[in-house]
Amino acid sequence: MGNLRTGRDLTLERKGTSPPVLRTRGKAPLRVAALRGAALLALSLLGIQCAPAPEQPAPPAPPTAPTAVQVAAPAADPEAGPESPLPFLNPDLPLEARVEDLLGRMTLEEKVSQTLYTASAIERLGIPEYNWWNEALHGVARAGIATVFPQAIGLAATWDTDLMFRVATAISDEARAKHHEAVRQGRRGIYEGLTFWSPNINIFRDPRWGRGMETFGEDPYLSGRLAVEFVKGMQGDHPLYLKTVATPKHYAVHSGPEPDRHTFDAVVSERDLQETYLPAFRMSVVEGGAESVMCAYNRVYGDPACGSPRLLQDILRDEWGFGGYVVSDCWAITDFYNTHRVVEDPAQAAAMAVASGTDLNCGVSYGRLAEAVREGLLREEQLDVSVRRLLRARFRLGMFDPPVRVPY
């Protein structure tokens, strides 16, 4: 016989000469159930009580099909409910609200870990490690095969600002592709990030310096105009997200001699400072919108460049309106006590640099910042200023957002 469909999808089967038997899928024949019911009725009429048969347990649910691999998320905020993500992971919130939420969840030691160029992961918050060091003077450097453009001094010889923009755009295209591929492969090491310590816009007027090929030459105006286009090509034009971060360097009055850079005190006239050494940096920040600046090894008017309130606060932030972060040249903070001898130890050097406005340390001295806070050399609120700037840059690079939200 054909299938008989009722609410329980019964199937009528015929077995040889036996009467038809109704079966349910996966259950005993309904004939047996009917006989059991009749027997119970007869016993009931005779006054005999029988315990009902135990209810059969429901069959286990079939296994679900495998789904895509899920990435572990940080623990949910207990006050927000188990299904709510932490606010800093919500890309629909304002940038500053997200920054403040993440900063407020970090311990002192976790804050300190983010001020070193080898920023540690904060696993309990789902924050991956990040290495801030990357280079791109005339192409993505030290990260495998990449397009190599002419040295900076050769590009400057073209006097072509449009060409410089196109070159920087090509570099940032490759930089993004290389970064995404590295992350897909689980790599987050040096030269695989999105923060590039380029361009070098120091003024080159003495060939004995030895690094003139990295610069745009001797003219402050040309250096500034080319720097603006380089920064724009590297960072993109999205109102929120950064394609990469460009870092004009080395701020300031850093044009050799190379052997003396760790001890030299650059004492120049105010006119020379304003007309020769600062214009390219000013254009990079004010017109180019540079997100980062690297401070130099040398002293300027007695203060280390990375510990100079005049350079880093009065001029860079107050006069020019710079809103990004400052990174030290590599191991420049150790010069504070090793060669410049303006402080006695790493904790004092780290405190001096942060208080002056250097947010990120290429080196190891900032590893002593927790000690500096506990000893009263630096207030935690001052450290928060630097960490806030660094977190803001990582948010703008899209590092905590779904890839579909980031245009690069």
N, C-alpha and C positions, 0 to 999 in steps of 0.2 A: 504494500500500500504506500501511497505517497505520504509526505510529511504532514502531520496535523499540527498547526501552529496555534497554541493558546498563549496565555500570559507567561507560561513557563516553558514554552517551546518544546512541546511533547512530541516524541517520535514514536509512531506505531510500527512495531516490528512483528513479523510472523516467523516462528521457528518451527519448521516441519509441520506436524499435525496438531501442535499445541495451539490452544486458543490465543488470540492476539494478546500481546503483552505491551502495556504502555510503560515507557522508560523516561526518566528525566536524565538529562546529561550529568553523569557522574554520581547518580543516586540509585538506591535499590528500586526494583520493579514496583510500580504502583499496585499490581495485583497483591503483592505481599502486604503492602500497607493497608489495602482494603480488608484483607482477611484479619489482620491484627486488630483493626478497628471493630470488626464484627464480634471478635472474641471478647474484647473488652466490654462491649455492650451487653453481651450475654452474661458475663460474670457480674456486671453491675446489677442486672435484673435479679440475679440470685443472691445479691447482698454481699458479694465478695469484693473488697476494696483491693485494687492493685496500684502500685506506684507507677506513674507514667514513665515511659521510656525516656532515658536522658536525651536531651536535645543534641543533635549532631553538630559539632563545631563547623563553622563556615570554612570552606576551602581557602587556603592562603592565596593572597593576591598574586597574580603573575608578575614576574620581575619586569621592571620598566626598562625600556631601551636605554643604552648608554647615551649620556649627553656630552657636550663639549667640556673640556677641561676647565675647571673653575679655579680662579686665583684666590688664594686666601686673603680675606679682608681683615683689617684691624678690628679689635674687639669693639662692639657697639657701645655707645654711650648709655649707661644704665638709666639715666634720666630721660633719654630720648626714646627709649623703647628698643626691643631686641632687633627690630627690622630697620631701624633708622641708621644711615651711615653717619660717621662723624662729620660735623659741619664743614671742616676744611676740605673734605672730599666732594662737596657739593659744588659743581661748576656754575650753578645758577646764583650763588651768593656773590656779593661784591668782593672784589679782590682783597681789600683791606680787612674785611670781616674774616675771610678765610685765613689770612696771614696771622691775625691776632688769635684766632681759635687754635691754630697749630702751635704758635709760640707759647700760649698759655698752658698747653699740655706737656711741655718739655721741662725736664729737670735741669738743674745747673750744668751737670756733666754733659747732658745731651746738647744743650746750647753750645757749650764749648766745642764739642765734637764737630759742629757744623761750621765753625770758623776756620778750620784747617782745610787746605786744598784737597786733602784726602778725607772728605766728609764721610763719617761712618753711617751705616744703616741704623735706623731706629725701628727695630722689628715690631715692637709692641704697637707702634702707630702705623705700620705699613710703609715707612719711608725707606726707599732703597739707598744704598751707598751712592756717592757721586764724586768723581774726580774732576776738579775745576780746571785742570791744566790742559790746554790745547793750543795749537799754533796754526797760523794761516797767513803768513806774510805775503806769499805769492802762490797760494794753493794750500789745500789741506795737507798738513805736514805730519810725517812720522806715523801714518795710519794706513799704510799699504799704498796701492796704486791710486794715483790722483792726477788731475790735470795740473801741470806745472807751468805757471805763467812766468814772464820775465821778472827778474829781481825788482824790488820796489823802485830803486833808483832808475832803472830802465823804463818802468811804467811812467815815472814822473817825467822822463824826457819826452814823452809824447805830448805833454801839456793837454791831455784829452780827458776831461772829467767824465764825459759820457762813457768812454771806454773803461775808466776805472770803476764806474757803477756796474757795468756789464761783467767785468772780471769778478768783482766781489759777489755779484749775484750767482755766477757760476760756482764760485767757491762755496757759498752757503748752500746751494743746491746739493753739491756733493757731500758737504758736511752733514746735512740732515739725513741723507741716504745712508751714509756710513754709521751715523749714530743709531738710527733705527735698526740697522742690520746687527750691530753689536749688541743692542739690547735684546733682540730676538734670540741671539745666541747666548744670552746670559752674561755678557761681558759689560763691565762698567768701569774699565780701568783708565789709565792715563792715555791721553790723545783720542779718547772715544766719546768725549762729552760735547756740549754745545756752546761752551764758553771759551772764546778764542782771544789769546793775548796778542792781538794785532789790531791796528797797524803801529809801527814804530814811526813816530812823528817828531823825533828829536832833530834839531837843526844841525846839518852837516857842513862844517866850514873848515875842518882840518883833517886831511886824509890820514894823519897819524892816529886818529881815533881807532880805526880798524873795523868799524861796523857801519860805515857810511852806506854800503850797498843795501842795508835794511831800510833806509830812510827815503824820503821824497826830496832830499837835497838841502840846499842852503837857504832857500827863500821861505820865509814864514807864511806868506800869503798863498803861494802855490801849494805848500805842504798842507795848509788848512783846507783849501778847496778840494784837494784830492782826498784828504782824510774824511771830509763830510760825505763824499760819494762812496768811499769804501765802507764807512759805518752804515749808511743807508742800504747798500747792497747786501751787507751781511745780516742786518737785523730785520729787514722786511718792512712792510708798511701796514701791518694789521694794527688796529687801535688797541688791542689787548695783548695778543700773543707775539712773542719774539721768535723770529726764525732761528737766529743764533744771537749771541752777545759778542759785540766787538769791544776791544779794550785798547784805546790809545795809550801809548807808553813812550817814554818813561818820564813821569811827571815829578819834578821839572828841573830845568837847567842841567841836563844830562847829555853832554856831547863829548865825552872823553875828558882827560886821557883814561883809557880803559884800565891800565894797571892800578890807578889810584882811586877808582870809583868807590871803594869801600872805606876810604879815609878822607876823601876830598871834600872841602867846604866851598861851595860855589857862592862867592860874594860878588855879585854883579850890580851895576847901577840900576836904579828903579826904571829908568828909561829902557835899558837893555832888557830887563825882565819883561816889561810890558810890550815892547816892540819886536823882540826877537824870540823869546823863549815861551811866552804864553799864548800868542795868537792862534796857533794851530790847535792847541788844546781847547781854547775857548770856542772856536768854530766847531770842533768835533762834538762838544757838549751842547752848545746853544742851538746850532743849526742841524747837526747830525743826529742829536739825541742819543749819544753814546750811553749805554747802560752801565758801563764799567770804565774805570781808569786805573792804570797801574802806576804806583809811586816808585821812585827811583832809589838807588843805593846811597847816593851822595847826600851830604848835608846841603842846606840852603840857608844862608844867614845864620849858621850855627846849629840849626835843628836838623835832624835826619828828615829827609823828604817824606818818609812814611810816619813821621812823628811831628809834623809841622802844622800847628793849628792855623797858621796864616794860609798855607797852600791848600790844605784839605777842607777847612771850614770857611774861613773868611772869603777866599777867592772862589774856590770850586763850588761850594754849596750856597753861600750867601750872595755872592756877586753873580754867578752864572746860573744859579738855580738847578744845579746838578741833583738828581734824585736817585741815582743808582748806587752802586757799591764800589769801594776802592779795594784793590788787591795789592799786596806788597810784591815787589820783585823777589825772586826766590832767595830765601835766607837773608833778606835785608834786615829783618828784625834782630837777627843775631848780631848784626853790625852795631846795634845800639850799645851793646856791652863789650863786644870783642874788639872793635876797631875805633868807632866814634867815641866810645867810653863816656856816654852821657848818662848811663845808668849802670847798676852793678850786676844784675842777673837777669835771667829770662823772664821771671815773673814781672819784674819792674818794666822790662822792655815791652812785654805784651800789654801791660796796663797802659803804658804811655802811648803805644800805637793805637789801641782801640779808643782811648779817650780823645786822641787827636783826630780820628776819623778813618783809620785803616780797618776795614771790616773783615778781610779775608787774608790769611797768612799762607803764602807759599813758603813752607818751612815747617818748623816744629815748635817754635816758641809759644804759640797760642795754646799749646797743650798745658801750659801753666796758668791759664786764665782762671780756672776754678780756685787755685791757690791764691791768685792775686785778689779775687773777690773776698775770700775768707780772711785774708790779711788786711783788708781795708784799702788796698791800692786802687781798687776799681769797684764801683757799685754795679750790682747786677742789672740795674736799669740801663746803665751805659752799655753793658754787653748786649742787652736786648735790642738796642738801636741797631747794632751791627747785624745781629741774627735776623732781625726783621727785614733788613735790606737784602740779605742773601736769600731768605725764603721768598721774598717778593719776586726776585729774578727767576727762581725755579718755578714758581707758579706761572709766571709770564712765558716761560719756555714750554708750558703745557705738561710738566712732568707729573702732575697729580690729576690729570684730567683724562677722560676717555679719548682715545685717539681720534674718534669721529668728530670731536669738538675742536681739534687743533688743525688749523689750515695747512700746516707745514709737515 
